[in-house]
Every structure is written in structure tokens, then in C-alpha cells.
Amino acid sequence: MNTKKVLVLLGVTILLGTFAQNLFMPILPAMQKAFATSEYGINLTISVFTVMLAVMQIVYGPLVDRLGRKKVMIPALVLYAVASVGCYLAESVAVLLVFRAIQGIGFAAIPIVAATMIGDLFTGNERAKAMGTYQMMLAVGPAIGPLLGGWIGGVGGHPAVFAFLAVTAVLLLIGNGLLLPETKNSHFATRSFHLRAYSDIFRHTVGAAVILLGFTQMFAYYCFLLFIPGELTHRYHLSSERIGLLFLLTSVVLMIGSKLAARVQKRWGVRRALVWTTGMHAAATFLFMTAADASLVMLVVTSTLFALALGIGMPVHTTLLTEVFEQERATALGVYNLIRYMGMAAGPVAGAALYEAGGTWLEFGVAGLLLVLAVMFAVKNVNGLRFGKSA
């Protein structure tokens, strides 16, 4: 089995799959007009996809552990392809919402199967490098998806965007059907699933620490994503094009950070890297808190540091989970993803309330404090964080 070719296949699958989340965002106003619906109705096409993506993580996890990686991926890609065609053919927003929900159910298998297979195929620093590639591809989609979607939508409207998704979905199904190997370790006995498996992950010291860190880092990141457009518009009076450039810059820095993660883990060991990278993110959050209102240059500089720290840290989470939960890799990753998505959902809502109550300092002060508390929890509960270099 050529592990590098499998990694490339998984990377392409992740990249093209993430387009279903964000490809049509630039043309939402045009879609609202075309489907003769409200802003709320058209925004539901994003929300229903995201809800299905989050919920299905804890459904797919045990299935991937017990049935196998490819045995779950291929049926899920069938759902994804059928739903993508259905979105293209939809003539009402109600029908579109149904197929978006199914599309989310199908797509949800991609990130969890990909991370699980990387855990199966790679060990040590090679696993860290592969997880960096995995996180990088997750970041590439949001960076280029809206740009690509805006261009496709400008040429052919929303039908062209959904046609693109349908064609890529079919290609992913064919490619994975022909080339994706089964990597489930046959030496592990297939055990029946019990709901207790979820609580076991939360009770495990490493599981609890990584899940808490994942939630707090995504909470801080989505506070950041919500804050940036308003700050650049109202305080610095930038155009939407220049705001887009800053988002592109942070996405590129996130990708660079993801590729640097393997070097950090090799130098410090994965458990120490778990704490140090999140500590860097907390420090960057506090720095952003103090500098965002000072000047545009300081906002850009501290935004870059914020994105770099986050990019370096995220691959550490999945690397450690796949090492510790050898037989329950997908279940652990599913629980982690669900809680991480909850952090994504909570960040914009809580961040807006905190900003309204106390401005930048309160919003990012709370986010930074949550990161510090999560680091303290990890140091206290995970062996080897203070002194050990090995995983």
C-alpha cells in the first residue's frame, strides 16, 4: 500500500468535499432572489448542512471503528453525490433544504474517515506530518471556496455552482471506490457498541483535555472570525475586497502553521506540544485583544500571529487522539469533532454578546482566559505534559 498516494487521495477528497460548505456563500443574495425566499430561508441552507455535519460525527465514529473505513466512506459518498445532484435540480428552497441536509450527512464521513485512516497508516513524526496535511486541506477549502464559488456563480449562477459540486461528488465517489484501501486493523476484535464508549472518551484524561482544548480554540477562532469584518468596516473603513484579503492572509498562515506542526511535535513531543501550542494561542489572543483597536497594522500583525498559533496547534489534537485511542480512533475523533463544532457555534453568539457588553477587551479577554483554563486542565490531567518528550 502506497501511503503517500492514499494521503493525496484523502487530501483531494477533503478539499473538494469542503466546497459543499462554502462554495455558494458569495451568491447567497442571488440565490435568495432566484428561490423567492427570505434571508432566513436561504441562510438555513448553510445551517442545516452544518447541523447534520456536527450530529453525524458521533454516528459515523462507532460505525467506522466497527465496520471499517472504506465500508463507511463509500455509502456516505453515494449520499453526498446524490444530494449534490438533488441540489442542482432543486426548484424550491424546501427541496433544496432537504438535499442540503442529506449532503451534510454524506459529507460528514469525509473528515472522520480521513483522520482515522491517517492514524492507521502513519506513526510517529510521519503521522504528525500527515495530520498537518489533513488540517491544511481543511483550511484550504474555506480559503479558496468562496473565491471559486463567486467566479462560477458569476458565470452561470447558482445552478453552475451546484453542478460543479455534483460533478466533483461523482468523481470523488469513483476515485475512492477504485483507489481507497481498507485500513482497519483486522487484529482488533470488533466489539459491540455501547453508549458508554462516549463517556469513556470524556473520562479519559487525554480525551477530556484534547476535547476541551478543541472547543476553546474553536470558540476563540469563531469569535475572531465574527469580530474582524465589523472592526475593519466600522473602525478602519475598509472595503469588502480588502477585508477579503485579510481573511485570505489568515487562511494562508493557518495552512503554513499546519505544515509547521510536525516540526513542533518532533521537537517537543506530542503531549508537550499540546500545551505549548495552545499556550501560544492564548498569548496571541491576549495580544490581539490589546492591539486590535490600536492600529490597522497592529491588527494585521496580531491576526497573523493568532492564525499561526492556531494552525500549529490543531494537528496536535488529532495526532494525539489517534495515538491514544488505537481501537476507538473514529469514535474519539467523532466526539472531538462534535464538541469542536459546538465551539464554532458558540463563538459567534457569545462573542457578539461579550463585545456588546464590554468591547474587544471583554470578548477576547474571556476567550483567552478560557484557553488558559483549558491549558491548566491539560497540564494537570495528562501525563508527560510538563517533562516528557515522548507521546
DODREN-408157 format. One record per residue (C-alpha): residue in three letters; residue number from 1; x, y, z. Coordinates in steps of 0.02 Angstrom, whole numbers. Each point is the difference from the previous one (the first is absolute). Example, Ala and Ser with C-alpha at 12.3 -4.5 7.8 and 13.67 -1.06 7.14 Angstrom:
<rs>
<r r="ALA" k="1" px="615" py="-225" pz="390"/>
<r r="SER" k="2" px="69" py="172" pz="-33"/>
</rs>
This chain:
<rs>
<r r="MET" k="1" px="0" py="0" pz="0"/>
<r r="ASN" k="2" px="72" py="168" pz="-52"/>
<r r="THR" k="3" px="-40" py="109" pz="150"/>
<r r="LYS" k="4" px="48" py="162" pz="-87"/>
<r r="LYS" k="5" px="-123" py="-33" pz="-142"/>
<r r="VAL" k="6" px="-137" py="-38" pz="126"/>
<r r="LEU" k="7" px="40" py="164" pz="89"/>
<r r="VAL" k="8" px="-15" py="94" pz="-164"/>
<r r="LEU" k="9" px="-167" py="-82" pz="-36"/>
<r r="LEU" k="10" px="-64" py="44" pz="174"/>
<r r="GLY" k="11" px="64" py="178" pz="-19"/>
<r r="VAL" k="12" px="-89" py="25" pz="-166"/>
<r r="THR" k="13" px="-159" py="-76" pz="73"/>
<r r="ILE" k="14" px="7" py="118" pz="150"/>
<r r="LEU" k="15" px="34" py="152" pz="-109"/>
<r r="LEU" k="16" px="-139" py="-32" pz="-125"/>
<r r="GLY" k="17" px="-119" py="-54" pz="137"/>
<r r="THR" k="18" px="23" py="161" pz="100"/>
<r r="PHE" k="19" px="-62" py="99" pz="-151"/>
<r r="ALA" k="20" px="-175" py="-59" pz="45"/>
<r r="GLN" k="21" px="12" py="109" pz="155"/>
<r r="ASN" k="22" px="53" py="164" pz="-77"/>
<r r="LEU" k="23" px="2" py="-1" pz="-190"/>
<r r="PHE" k="24" px="-167" py="90" pz="-21"/>
<r r="MET" k="25" px="16" py="125" pz="143"/>
<r r="PRO" k="26" px="44" py="147" pz="-115"/>
<r r="ILE" k="27" px="-160" py="-27" pz="-100"/>
<r r="LEU" k="28" px="-123" py="-20" pz="145"/>
<r r="PRO" k="29" px="-89" py="164" pz="-42"/>
<r r="ALA" k="30" px="-23" py="-56" pz="-181"/>
<r r="MET" k="31" px="-64" py="-170" pz="61"/>
<r r="GLN" k="32" px="-123" py="86" pz="116"/>
<r r="LYS" k="33" px="-71" py="93" pz="-148"/>
<r r="ALA" k="34" px="-1" py="-152" pz="-114"/>
<r r="PHE" k="35" px="-92" py="-109" pz="127"/>
<r r="ALA" k="36" px="-116" py="144" pz="51"/>
<r r="THR" k="37" px="34" py="-28" pz="184"/>
<r r="SER" k="38" px="50" py="101" pz="153"/>
<r r="GLU" k="39" px="176" py="31" pz="63"/>
<r r="TYR" k="40" px="-39" py="-119" pz="143"/>
<r r="GLY" k="41" px="-56" py="-135" pz="-122"/>
<r r="ILE" k="42" px="156" py="10" pz="-107"/>
<r r="ASN" k="43" px="115" py="5" pz="152"/>
<r r="LEU" k="44" px="-81" py="-162" pz="58"/>
<r r="THR" k="45" px="86" py="-86" pz="-147"/>
<r r="ILE" k="46" px="163" py="28" pz="95"/>
<r r="SER" k="47" px="-67" py="-36" pz="173"/>
<r r="VAL" k="48" px="-84" py="-166" pz="-43"/>
<r r="PHE" k="49" px="160" py="-62" pz="-83"/>
<r r="THR" k="50" px="104" py="48" pz="152"/>
<r r="VAL" k="51" px="-121" py="-81" pz="124"/>
<r r="MET" k="52" px="3" py="-164" pz="-95"/>
<r r="LEU" k="53" px="190" py="10" pz="-14"/>
<r r="ALA" k="54" px="16" py="20" pz="189"/>
<r r="VAL" k="55" px="-128" py="-130" pz="55"/>
<r r="MET" k="56" px="61" py="-135" pz="-119"/>
<r r="GLN" k="57" px="174" py="3" pz="76"/>
<r r="ILE" k="58" px="-55" py="-105" pz="148"/>
<r r="VAL" k="59" px="-99" py="-114" pz="-116"/>
<r r="TYR" k="60" px="139" py="-34" pz="-123"/>
<r r="GLY" k="61" px="136" py="-21" pz="133"/>
<r r="PRO" k="62" px="-58" py="-168" pz="69"/>
<r r="LEU" k="63" px="-48" py="-60" pz="-175"/>
<r r="VAL" k="64" px="173" py="37" pz="-67"/>
<r r="ASP" k="65" px="81" py="-91" pz="147"/>
<r r="ARG" k="66" px="-109" py="-154" pz="-18"/>
<r r="LEU" k="67" px="-40" py="-16" pz="-186"/>
<r r="GLY" k="68" px="158" py="71" pz="-76"/>
<r r="ARG" k="69" px="57" py="161" pz="-81"/>
<r r="LYS" k="70" px="-43" py="-31" pz="-182"/>
<r r="LYS" k="71" px="-163" py="-90" pz="43"/>
<r r="VAL" k="72" px="-63" py="162" pz="76"/>
<r r="MET" k="73" px="82" py="123" pz="-119"/>
<r r="ILE" k="74" px="-73" py="-69" pz="-161"/>
<r r="PRO" k="75" px="-185" py="-3" pz="52"/>
<r r="ALA" k="76" px="23" py="173" pz="74"/>
<r r="LEU" k="77" px="73" py="63" pz="-164"/>
<r r="VAL" k="78" px="-148" py="-76" pz="-91"/>
<r r="LEU" k="79" px="-115" py="104" pz="110"/>
<r r="TYR" k="80" px="109" py="152" pz="-29"/>
<r r="ALA" k="81" px="-3" py="-22" pz="-189"/>
<r r="VAL" k="82" px="-188" py="-31" pz="-9"/>
<r r="ALA" k="83" px="-34" py="151" pz="111"/>
<r r="SER" k="84" px="116" py="110" pz="-104"/>
<r r="VAL" k="85" px="-97" py="-46" pz="-158"/>
<r r="GLY" k="86" px="-161" py="32" pz="96"/>
<r r="CYS" k="87" px="60" py="174" pz="49"/>
<r r="TYR" k="88" px="35" py="36" pz="-184"/>
<r r="LEU" k="89" px="-175" py="-56" pz="-51"/>
<r r="ALA" k="90" px="-92" py="84" pz="145"/>
<r r="GLU" k="91" px="-130" py="128" pz="-54"/>
<r r="SER" k="92" px="-59" py="55" pz="172"/>
<r r="VAL" k="93" px="88" py="45" pz="160"/>
<r r="ALA" k="94" px="-92" py="-140" pz="93"/>
<r r="VAL" k="95" px="70" py="-132" pz="-118"/>
<r r="LEU" k="96" px="171" py="82" pz="8"/>
<r r="LEU" k="97" px="-2" py="-10" pz="191"/>
<r r="VAL" k="98" px="-39" py="-186" pz="-5"/>
<r r="PHE" k="99" px="144" py="-36" pz="-116"/>
<r r="ARG" k="100" px="117" py="114" pz="97"/>
<r r="ALA" k="101" px="-38" py="-101" pz="156"/>
<r r="ILE" k="102" px="39" py="-163" pz="-92"/>
<r r="GLN" k="103" px="156" py="81" pz="-72"/>
<r r="GLY" k="104" px="58" py="41" pz="176"/>
<r r="ILE" k="105" px="-32" py="-179" pz="56"/>
<r r="GLY" k="106" px="106" py="-66" pz="-143"/>
<r r="PHE" k="107" px="140" py="125" pz="18"/>
<r r="ALA" k="108" px="14" py="-29" pz="188"/>
<r r="ALA" k="109" px="89" py="-166" pz="-29"/>
<r r="ILE" k="110" px="145" py="78" pz="-96"/>
<r r="PRO" k="111" px="96" py="89" pz="140"/>
<r r="ILE" k="112" px="-23" py="-141" pz="127"/>
<r r="VAL" k="113" px="50" py="-139" pz="-121"/>
<r r="ALA" k="114" px="149" py="100" pz="-63"/>
<r r="ALA" k="115" px="70" py="34" pz="174"/>
<r r="THR" k="116" px="-30" py="-180" pz="54"/>
<r r="MET" k="117" px="89" py="-69" pz="-153"/>
<r r="ILE" k="118" px="148" py="115" pz="30"/>
<r r="GLY" k="119" px="9" py="-71" pz="176"/>
<r r="ASP" k="120" px="-3" py="-176" pz="-75"/>
<r r="LEU" k="121" px="132" py="30" pz="-133"/>
<r r="PHE" k="122" px="129" py="109" pz="86"/>
<r r="THR" k="123" px="95" py="-1" pz="164"/>
<r r="GLY" k="124" px="113" py="120" pz="93"/>
<r r="ASN" k="125" px="57" py="156" pz="-90"/>
<r r="GLU" k="126" px="-70" py="-63" pz="-165"/>
<r r="ARG" k="127" px="-172" py="0" pz="80"/>
<r r="ALA" k="128" px="28" py="178" pz="60"/>
<r r="LYS" k="129" px="48" py="54" pz="-177"/>
<r r="ALA" k="130" px="-152" py="-87" pz="-74"/>
<r r="MET" k="131" px="-116" py="80" pz="128"/>
<r r="GLY" k="132" px="75" py="168" pz="-47"/>
<r r="THR" k="133" px="-46" py="-35" pz="-181"/>
<r r="TYR" k="134" px="-175" py="-51" pz="56"/>
<r r="GLN" k="135" px="-26" py="162" pz="96"/>
<r r="MET" k="136" px="75" py="101" pz="-141"/>
<r r="MET" k="137" px="-125" py="-70" pz="-126"/>
<r r="LEU" k="138" px="-141" py="39" pz="121"/>
<r r="ALA" k="139" px="63" py="180" pz="0"/>
<r r="VAL" k="140" px="26" py="13" pz="-189"/>
<r r="GLY" k="141" px="-185" py="-29" pz="-38"/>
<r r="PRO" k="142" px="-66" py="150" pz="98"/>
<r r="ALA" k="143" px="141" py="106" pz="-72"/>
<r r="ILE" k="144" px="-31" py="-31" pz="-184"/>
<r r="GLY" k="145" px="-180" py="-66" pz="0"/>
<r r="PRO" k="146" px="-87" py="170" pz="7"/>
<r r="LEU" k="147" px="119" py="71" pz="-131"/>
<r r="LEU" k="148" px="-33" py="-146" pz="-117"/>
<r r="GLY" k="149" px="-186" py="1" pz="37"/>
<r r="GLY" k="150" px="-12" py="186" pz="-35"/>
<r r="TRP" k="151" px="81" py="-25" pz="-170"/>
<r r="ILE" k="152" px="-106" py="-152" pz="-47"/>
<r r="GLY" k="153" px="-158" py="85" pz="63"/>
<r r="GLY" k="154" px="41" py="157" pz="-97"/>
<r r="VAL" k="155" px="12" py="-101" pz="-160"/>
<r r="GLY" k="156" px="-147" py="-118" pz="19"/>
<r r="GLY" k="157" px="-96" py="45" pz="157"/>
<r r="HIS" k="158" px="-40" py="-120" pz="142"/>
<r r="PRO" k="159" px="-41" py="-146" pz="-119"/>
<r r="ALA" k="160" px="181" py="4" pz="-60"/>
<r r="VAL" k="161" px="63" py="-5" pz="180"/>
<r r="PHE" k="162" px="-106" py="-151" pz="43"/>
<r r="ALA" k="163" px="46" py="-82" pz="-165"/>
<r r="PHE" k="164" px="183" py="18" pz="47"/>
<r r="LEU" k="165" px="-34" py="-80" pz="170"/>
<r r="ALA" k="166" px="-97" py="-142" pz="-83"/>
<r r="VAL" k="167" px="139" py="-38" pz="-125"/>
<r r="THR" k="168" px="136" py="2" pz="134"/>
<r r="ALA" k="169" px="-107" py="-109" pz="114"/>
<r r="VAL" k="170" px="-17" py="-133" pz="-135"/>
<r r="LEU" k="171" px="187" py="8" pz="-35"/>
<r r="LEU" k="172" px="37" py="-22" pz="186"/>
<r r="LEU" k="173" px="-115" py="-151" pz="7"/>
<r r="ILE" k="174" px="84" py="-81" pz="-150"/>
<r r="GLY" k="175" px="177" py="42" pz="59"/>
<r r="ASN" k="176" px="-25" py="-64" pz="177"/>
<r r="GLY" k="177" px="-96" py="-152" pz="-59"/>
<r r="LEU" k="178" px="145" py="-52" pz="-111"/>
<r r="LEU" k="179" px="152" py="58" pz="98"/>
<r r="LEU" k="180" px="-40" py="13" pz="185"/>
<r r="PRO" k="181" px="66" py="-149" pz="100"/>
<r r="GLU" k="182" px="-74" py="-71" pz="159"/>
<r r="THR" k="183" px="118" py="40" pz="144"/>
<r r="LYS" k="184" px="-97" py="-69" pz="150"/>
<r r="ASN" k="185" px="115" py="-112" pz="101"/>
<r r="SER" k="186" px="-69" py="-176" pz="-15"/>
<r r="HIS" k="187" px="92" py="-50" pz="160"/>
<r r="PHE" k="188" px="-116" py="106" pz="105"/>
<r r="ALA" k="189" px="-156" py="-92" pz="51"/>
<r r="THR" k="190" px="-161" py="84" pz="-57"/>
<r r="ARG" k="191" px="-93" py="42" pz="158"/>
<r r="SER" k="192" px="-183" py="43" pz="16"/>
<r r="PHE" k="193" px="-36" py="183" pz="24"/>
<r r="HIS" k="194" px="-62" py="71" pz="164"/>
<r r="LEU" k="195" px="-44" py="180" pz="41"/>
<r r="ARG" k="196" px="127" py="-17" pz="140"/>
<r r="ALA" k="197" px="136" py="18" pz="-133"/>
<r r="TYR" k="198" px="-38" py="186" pz="-11"/>
<r r="SER" k="199" px="14" py="28" pz="187"/>
<r r="ASP" k="200" px="159" py="-105" pz="4"/>
<r r="ILE" k="201" px="81" py="125" pz="-119"/>
<r r="PHE" k="202" px="-52" py="147" pz="108"/>
<r r="ARG" k="203" px="64" py="-88" pz="158"/>
<r r="HIS" k="204" px="168" py="-38" pz="-79"/>
<r r="THR" k="205" px="124" py="134" pz="52"/>
<r r="VAL" k="206" px="70" py="25" pz="-175"/>
<r r="GLY" k="207" px="-172" py="-6" pz="-80"/>
<r r="ALA" k="208" px="-72" py="129" pz="120"/>
<r r="ALA" k="209" px="150" py="116" pz="-20"/>
<r r="VAL" k="210" px="2" py="-5" pz="-190"/>
<r r="ILE" k="211" px="-188" py="22" pz="-14"/>
<r r="LEU" k="212" px="3" py="149" pz="118"/>
<r r="LEU" k="213" px="144" py="79" pz="-94"/>
<r r="GLY" k="214" px="-88" py="-29" pz="-166"/>
<r r="PHE" k="215" px="-158" py="85" pz="63"/>
<r r="THR" k="216" px="90" py="152" pz="72"/>
<r r="GLN" k="217" px="112" py="25" pz="-152"/>
<r r="MET" k="218" px="-147" py="-5" pz="-120"/>
<r r="PHE" k="219" px="-99" py="115" pz="117"/>
<r r="ALA" k="220" px="142" py="128" pz="-7"/>
<r r="TYR" k="221" px="22" py="-22" pz="-188"/>
<r r="TYR" k="222" px="-183" py="30" pz="-39"/>
<r r="CYS" k="223" px="-5" py="150" pz="116"/>
<r r="PHE" k="224" px="144" py="63" pz="-107"/>
<r r="LEU" k="225" px="-89" py="-38" pz="-165"/>
<r r="LEU" k="226" px="-155" py="93" pz="56"/>
<r r="PHE" k="227" px="97" py="149" pz="69"/>
<r r="ILE" k="228" px="115" py="35" pz="-149"/>
<r r="PRO" k="229" px="-127" py="59" pz="-132"/>
<r r="GLY" k="230" px="-87" py="121" pz="118"/>
<r r="GLU" k="231" px="164" py="70" pz="69"/>
<r r="LEU" k="232" px="74" py="27" pz="-173"/>
<r r="THR" k="233" px="-160" py="78" pz="-65"/>
<r r="HIS" k="234" px="-48" py="115" pz="142"/>
<r r="ARG" k="235" px="167" py="46" pz="77"/>
<r r="TYR" k="236" px="117" py="-6" pz="-149"/>
<r r="HIS" k="237" px="-126" py="29" pz="-142"/>
<r r="LEU" k="238" px="68" py="-135" pz="-115"/>
<r r="SER" k="239" px="-89" py="-64" pz="-154"/>
<r r="SER" k="240" px="-65" py="-178" pz="-10"/>
<r r="GLU" k="241" px="139" py="-42" pz="-122"/>
<r r="ARG" k="242" px="135" py="50" pz="125"/>
<r r="ILE" k="243" px="-90" py="-92" pz="139"/>
<r r="GLY" k="244" px="2" py="-154" pz="-111"/>
<r r="LEU" k="245" px="188" py="20" pz="-21"/>
<r r="LEU" k="246" px="25" py="-8" pz="188"/>
<r r="PHE" k="247" px="-104" py="-159" pz="10"/>
<r r="LEU" k="248" px="104" py="-72" pz="-141"/>
<r r="LEU" k="249" px="159" py="47" pz="94"/>
<r r="THR" k="250" px="-58" py="-85" pz="161"/>
<r r="SER" k="251" px="-51" py="-156" pz="-98"/>
<r r="VAL" k="252" px="171" py="-10" pz="-82"/>
<r r="VAL" k="253" px="85" py="22" pz="170"/>
<r r="LEU" k="254" px="-111" py="-137" pz="72"/>
<r r="MET" k="255" px="60" py="-116" pz="-137"/>
<r r="ILE" k="256" px="182" py="45" pz="32"/>
<r r="GLY" k="257" px="-26" py="-33" pz="185"/>
<r r="SER" k="258" px="-75" py="-170" pz="-38"/>
<r r="LYS" k="259" px="157" py="-49" pz="-96"/>
<r r="LEU" k="260" px="112" py="61" pz="141"/>
<r r="ALA" k="261" px="-94" py="-105" pz="127"/>
<r r="ALA" k="262" px="101" py="-158" pz="-35"/>
<r r="ARG" k="263" px="163" py="90" pz="40"/>
<r r="VAL" k="264" px="-71" py="64" pz="163"/>
<r r="GLN" k="265" px="-59" py="-173" pz="50"/>
<r r="LYS" k="266" px="167" py="-78" pz="-46"/>
<r r="ARG" k="267" px="93" py="127" pz="105"/>
<r r="TRP" k="268" px="-113" py="1" pz="154"/>
<r r="GLY" k="269" px="-94" py="-165" pz="-10"/>
<r r="VAL" k="270" px="-184" py="-5" pz="-37"/>
<r r="ARG" k="271" px="-59" py="18" pz="181"/>
<r r="ARG" k="272" px="107" py="150" pz="40"/>
<r r="ALA" k="273" px="-45" py="75" pz="-168"/>
<r r="LEU" k="274" px="-183" py="-14" pz="50"/>
<r r="VAL" k="275" px="28" py="124" pz="141"/>
<r r="TRP" k="276" px="129" py="114" pz="-78"/>
<r r="THR" k="277" px="-97" py="28" pz="-161"/>
<r r="THR" k="278" px="-160" py="41" pz="93"/>
<r r="GLY" k="279" px="98" py="112" pz="116"/>
<r r="MET" k="280" px="66" py="90" pz="-154"/>
<r r="HIS" k="281" px="-179" py="19" pz="-61"/>
<r r="ALA" k="282" px="-54" py="72" pz="168"/>
<r r="ALA" k="283" px="145" py="124" pz="-3"/>
<r r="ALA" k="284" px="-44" py="49" pz="-179"/>
<r r="THR" k="285" px="-181" py="26" pz="52"/>
<r r="PHE" k="286" px="49" py="118" pz="141"/>
<r r="LEU" k="287" px="120" py="91" pz="-117"/>
<r r="PHE" k="288" px="-139" py="20" pz="-128"/>
<r r="MET" k="289" px="-114" py="65" pz="138"/>
<r r="THR" k="290" px="122" py="141" pz="42"/>
<r r="ALA" k="291" px="49" py="45" pz="-179"/>
<r r="ALA" k="292" px="-156" py="-18" pz="-109"/>
<r r="ASP" k="293" px="-66" py="173" pz="43"/>
<r r="ALA" k="294" px="171" py="84" pz="-2"/>
<r r="SER" k="295" px="36" py="4" pz="-187"/>
<r r="LEU" k="296" px="-35" py="-94" pz="-160"/>
<r r="VAL" k="297" px="182" py="-57" pz="-11"/>
<r r="MET" k="298" px="-7" py="-73" pz="176"/>
<r r="LEU" k="299" px="-165" py="-86" pz="-39"/>
<r r="VAL" k="300" px="75" py="-83" pz="-154"/>
<r r="VAL" k="301" px="158" py="-52" pz="92"/>
<r r="THR" k="302" px="-91" py="-73" pz="150"/>
<r r="SER" k="303" px="-129" py="-84" pz="-114"/>
<r r="THR" k="304" px="145" py="-87" pz="-87"/>
<r r="LEU" k="305" px="73" py="-58" pz="165"/>
<r r="PHE" k="306" px="-172" py="-60" pz="56"/>
<r r="ALA" k="307" px="-23" py="-102" pz="-159"/>
<r r="LEU" k="308" px="178" py="-71" pz="7"/>
<r r="ALA" k="309" px="-20" py="-61" pz="180"/>
<r r="LEU" k="310" px="-167" py="-80" pz="-41"/>
<r r="GLY" k="311" px="68" py="-82" pz="-157"/>
<r r="ILE" k="312" px="147" py="-77" pz="92"/>
<r r="GLY" k="313" px="-110" py="-65" pz="141"/>
<r r="MET" k="314" px="-147" py="-83" pz="-86"/>
<r r="PRO" k="315" px="93" py="-149" pz="-78"/>
<r r="VAL" k="316" px="66" py="-42" pz="174"/>
<r r="HIS" k="317" px="-177" py="-40" pz="58"/>
<r r="THR" k="318" px="-37" py="-131" pz="-132"/>
<r r="THR" k="319" px="175" py="-73" pz="9"/>
<r r="LEU" k="320" px="-16" py="-31" pz="187"/>
<r r="LEU" k="321" px="-177" py="-68" pz="-10"/>
<r r="THR" k="322" px="47" py="-127" pz="-134"/>
<r r="GLU" k="323" px="149" py="-56" pz="104"/>
<r r="VAL" k="324" px="-92" py="-21" pz="164"/>
<r r="PHE" k="325" px="-163" py="-75" pz="-63"/>
<r r="GLU" k="326" px="72" py="-135" pz="-111"/>
<r r="GLN" k="327" px="-154" py="-110" pz="-11"/>
<r r="GLU" k="328" px="-129" py="140" pz="17"/>
<r r="ARG" k="329" px="83" py="128" pz="-113"/>
<r r="ALA" k="330" px="-152" py="51" pz="-100"/>
<r r="THR" k="331" px="-114" py="5" pz="153"/>
<r r="ALA" k="332" px="122" py="115" pz="90"/>
<r r="LEU" k="333" px="20" py="110" pz="-153"/>
<r r="GLY" k="334" px="-189" py="7" pz="-21"/>
<r r="VAL" k="335" px="-26" py="60" pz="179"/>
<r r="TYR" k="336" px="142" py="125" pz="-21"/>
<r r="ASN" k="337" px="-73" py="67" pz="-163"/>
<r r="LEU" k="338" px="-174" py="19" pz="75"/>
<r r="ILE" k="339" px="63" py="101" pz="149"/>
<r r="ARG" k="340" px="114" py="100" pz="-113"/>
<r r="TYR" k="341" px="-148" py="45" pz="-111"/>
<r r="MET" k="342" px="-94" py="54" pz="157"/>
<r r="GLY" k="343" px="143" py="120" pz="33"/>
<r r="MET" k="344" px="-19" py="67" pz="-176"/>
<r r="ALA" k="345" px="-185" py="27" pz="30"/>
<r r="ALA" k="346" px="22" py="80" pz="172"/>
<r r="GLY" k="347" px="140" py="120" pz="-52"/>
<r r="PRO" k="348" px="-101" py="120" pz="-110"/>
<r r="VAL" k="349" px="-150" py="5" pz="119"/>
<r r="ALA" k="350" px="97" py="21" pz="163"/>
<r r="GLY" k="351" px="131" py="110" pz="-83"/>
<r r="ALA" k="352" px="-132" py="123" pz="-62"/>
<r r="ALA" k="353" px="-78" py="9" pz="174"/>
<r r="LEU" k="354" px="169" py="26" pz="84"/>
<r r="TYR" k="355" px="50" py="134" pz="-125"/>
<r r="GLU" k="356" px="-162" py="93" pz="26"/>
<r r="ALA" k="357" px="24" py="-7" pz="189"/>
<r r="GLY" k="358" px="183" py="49" pz="9"/>
<r r="GLY" k="359" px="81" py="19" pz="-171"/>
<r r="THR" k="360" px="157" py="-83" pz="-64"/>
<r r="TRP" k="361" px="81" py="-22" pz="170"/>
<r r="LEU" k="362" px="-146" py="-96" pz="74"/>
<r r="GLU" k="363" px="-30" py="-110" pz="-153"/>
<r r="PHE" k="364" px="180" py="-54" pz="-25"/>
<r r="GLY" k="365" px="43" py="9" pz="184"/>
<r r="VAL" k="366" px="-132" py="-133" pz="33"/>
<r r="ALA" k="367" px="59" py="-102" pz="-151"/>
<r r="GLY" k="368" px="181" py="9" pz="58"/>
<r r="LEU" k="369" px="-47" py="-45" pz="179"/>
<r r="LEU" k="370" px="-95" py="-154" pz="-61"/>
<r r="LEU" k="371" px="156" py="-54" pz="-96"/>
<r r="VAL" k="372" px="108" py="23" pz="155"/>
<r r="LEU" k="373" px="-120" py="-102" pz="107"/>
<r r="ALA" k="374" px="-2" py="-138" pz="-131"/>
<r r="VAL" k="375" px="191" py="-3" pz="0"/>
<r r="MET" k="376" px="2" py="-11" pz="190"/>
<r r="PHE" k="377" px="-121" py="-146" pz="-7"/>
<r r="ALA" k="378" px="111" py="-89" pz="-127"/>
<r r="VAL" k="379" px="158" py="27" pz="103"/>
<r r="LYS" k="380" px="-85" py="-70" pz="154"/>
<r r="ASN" k="381" px="-80" py="-152" pz="-80"/>
<r r="VAL" k="382" px="112" py="-62" pz="-141"/>
<r r="ASN" k="383" px="160" py="-91" pz="46"/>
<r r="GLY" k="384" px="158" py="60" pz="-84"/>
<r r="LEU" k="385" px="-56" py="177" pz="-38"/>
<r r="ARG" k="386" px="126" py="83" pz="115"/>
<r r="PHE" k="387" px="154" py="-106" pz="-20"/>
<r r="GLY" k="388" px="-21" py="-141" pz="-125"/>
<r r="LYS" k="389" px="46" py="18" pz="-183"/>
<r r="SER" k="390" px="-76" py="-161" pz="-61"/>
<r r="ALA" k="391" px="-182" py="-27" pz="-39"/>
</rs>
